[in-house]
Amino acid sequence: MSWEFDFLYALQKMHGPVWDSIMVFLSALGNAGFFWIGVGVLLCIFTKYRKCGIQMLVSMAIAFVIGNLILKNLIARERPCWLDSQVPLLLESPKDYSFPSGHSLNGFTAATTLLFFDRRLGIPAVILASLIAFSRLYLFVHFPTDVFVGIVMGLVIATAVDCVFKMKERKKV
């Protein structure tokens, strides 16, 4: 864990008013998955993207159950801001546990799903999900391994759900 604190402390040297504002904004985009849920709902409205929207919402629901309801409470990893309260926070200290990062998990679940359907939408979504994930490190509320595992879980869950949806489509034909 010491290398993780070393990394987080190094990020603290990047702080400045502009970066701070950007990172707080990016982190807020990922709060409770509202942005990504909104994207999924919006996609459901349009016939061309309805399958993508449904698949994205199903993937994010599975990610929420596995990551936020099961793993966070089972592992109960304390956040870096709880362990070192000397680092000033730019946002309210989160109340739930740290592992895995829900912001990273949700973002990469949604972005990966989008990538499967439309690269023009998926690539910017992956970039945004990456920036949101990085903001959680910058803001000292997650360890690097929390974010890394959230990203990997998001990729795996989105891929698994995509495979299931494609198998069901093949059975219909």
WOHUPE-V520397 format. One record per residue. N is the residue number from 1. SS is DSSP state (H for helix, E for strand, L for the rest). OMEGA is omega in radians with two decimals (999 if undefined). Layout:
{{N & SS & OMEGA} {N & SS & OMEGA}}
This chain:
{{1 & L & -3.09} {2 & H & 3.12} {3 & H & 3.14} {4 & H & 3.07} {5 & H & 3.09} {6 & H & 3.13} {7 & H & -3.13} {8 & H & 3.11} {9 & H & 3.09} {10 & H & 3.10} {11 & H & -3.13} {12 & H & 3.12} {13 & L & 3.14} {14 & L & -3.00} {15 & L & 3.06} {16 & L & -3.04} {17 & H & -3.11} {18 & H & 3.13} {19 & H & -3.14} {20 & H & 3.14} {21 & H & 3.14} {22 & H & -3.08} {23 & H & 3.08} {24 & H & 3.11} {25 & H & -3.14} {26 & H & 3.13} {27 & H & 3.14} {28 & H & 3.09} {29 & H & -3.11} {30 & H & -3.09} {31 & H & 3.10} {32 & H & 3.11} {33 & H & -3.04} {34 & H & -3.13} {35 & H & -3.09} {36 & H & 3.07} {37 & H & 3.10} {38 & H & 3.10} {39 & H & 3.13} {40 & H & 3.12} {41 & H & 3.12} {42 & H & 3.12} {43 & H & -3.14} {44 & H & -3.12} {45 & H & -3.07} {46 & L & -3.09} {47 & H & -3.11} {48 & H & -3.05} {49 & H & -3.06} {50 & H & 3.13} {51 & H & 3.12} {52 & H & -3.14} {53 & H & 3.12} {54 & H & -3.13} {55 & H & 3.12} {56 & H & -3.12} {57 & H & 3.08} {58 & H & 3.13} {59 & H & -3.13} {60 & H & 3.09} {61 & H & 3.10} {62 & H & 3.13} {63 & H & 3.13} {64 & H & -3.12} {65 & H & -3.09} {66 & H & -3.03} {67 & H & -3.00} {68 & H & -3.09} {69 & H & -3.06} {70 & H & -2.99} {71 & H & -3.13} {72 & H & -3.10} {73 & H & 3.12} {74 & H & -3.09} {75 & H & 3.06} {76 & L & 3.13} {77 & L & 3.11} {78 & L & 3.14} {79 & L & 3.12} {80 & H & -3.13} {81 & H & 3.06} {82 & H & -3.08} {83 & H & 3.08} {84 & L & -3.09} {85 & L & 3.11} {86 & L & 3.13} {87 & L & -3.11} {88 & L & 3.14} {89 & L & 3.11} {90 & L & 3.10} {91 & L & 3.14} {92 & L & 3.13} {93 & L & 3.13} {94 & L & -3.10} {95 & L & -3.11} {96 & L & -3.11} {97 & L & -2.93} {98 & L & -2.96} {99 & L & -0.08} {100 & L & 3.10} {101 & L & 3.11} {102 & H & 3.11} {103 & H & -3.13} {104 & H & -3.14} {105 & H & 3.14} {106 & H & -3.11} {107 & H & -3.10} {108 & H & 3.02} {109 & H & -3.12} {110 & H & -3.08} {111 & H & 3.12} {112 & H & 3.09} {113 & H & 3.10} {114 & H & -3.13} {115 & H & 3.11} {116 & H & -3.06} {117 & H & -3.03} {118 & L & -3.10} {119 & H & 3.14} {120 & H & 3.06} {121 & H & -3.05} {122 & H & -3.11} {123 & H & 3.07} {124 & H & 3.12} {125 & H & 3.10} {126 & H & 3.10} {127 & H & 3.13} {128 & H & 3.12} {129 & H & 3.12} {130 & H & 3.13} {131 & H & 3.09} {132 & H & 3.12} {133 & H & 3.13} {134 & H & -3.13} {135 & H & -3.13} {136 & H & 3.06} {137 & H & 3.14} {138 & H & -3.09} {139 & L & 3.02} {140 & L & 3.13} {141 & L & 3.09} {142 & L & 2.98} {143 & L & 3.10} {144 & H & -3.13} {145 & H & 3.05} {146 & H & -3.10} {147 & H & -3.13} {148 & H & -3.13} {149 & H & 3.07} {150 & H & 3.11} {151 & H & -3.12} {152 & H & 3.11} {153 & H & 3.11} {154 & H & 3.11} {155 & H & -3.10} {156 & H & -3.12} {157 & H & 3.13} {158 & H & 3.14} {159 & H & 3.14} {160 & H & 3.14} {161 & H & 3.10} {162 & H & 3.12} {163 & H & 3.14} {164 & H & 3.13} {165 & H & 3.13} {166 & H & 3.09} {167 & H & 3.13} {168 & H & 3.10} {169 & H & -3.13} {170 & H & -3.14} {171 & H & 3.12} {172 & H & -3.07} {173 & L & 999}}
